[in-house]
Amino acid sequence: GDSYQRVLAALPPERRPDLVLLDFTDFSASPGINLLQFQTKTPRIERSQIVNNLTQIFQRMHPDNPEAFGPMFMMYLMIAALLVMEEPGCTVPDIARVFTSPAYRRHLLTICTDPQVVDLWKGLASRAGGDAALENIAPYIVCKLTEMLQDELVLRVVGQAVSTIDLRECMDRRRFVLVNLSKGLLSERGSRFLGMLLTSRLFAAAMGRAELAPHLRAPFHVVIDEFQNMVSPAIEGALSEGRKYGLRLVLA
């Protein structure tokens, strides 16, 4: 939070028109970041990355309890996210609705265009018994989702159907983006989750530049303070592949 205020105060006047502020501590103007909203022209490919980031964020949010997220937990979370993304405007809270509302789940299955996802729900999910049964795993997944979304500010951010920040546009037009994730004003869990979420969307936006010729990918410098709190698959991917998309990373 302190660095955010210092950089904001030091910003040259000529850069003010290009300034974008993402102050996640401001309840009156919460930015919207929809993790399930596609950012590229290849949604079928991008949705796999979205699901992978979502499941990895779940695991990273609970580093002391990795056994809680076994294969069946991850499978149900994955197919629920894939099912929800079939409907435009879906958000992370809608994933919980898949498990709590059979009517909503049936509606999504009628519009789902991916036969593999339909088969998984109508086959494995509806017929599995014992500990792997849907009625046994569903409460646990809903509990973990609720735990992550119980922070009112986090819910305001991820519950918006349309993202209010276009990171790809910021990159291509060389905008100046300042992000405030102060743990003094946010909960530690909320700050970590939003940080992981933002870096995930940032790298997805950068990958969308693959459609541009390399000389058109304007350099975009990303400075992340206390980055160890936001380590996610997106950061790992950015370290190995971000340079070719124009990302320049400073991790402190």
Summary of the structure (lengths in Angstrom):
residues: 252
radius of gyration: 18.9
end to end distance: 14.6
largest distance: 63.9
contacts: 722
relative contact order: 0.16
helix: 64%
strand: 8%
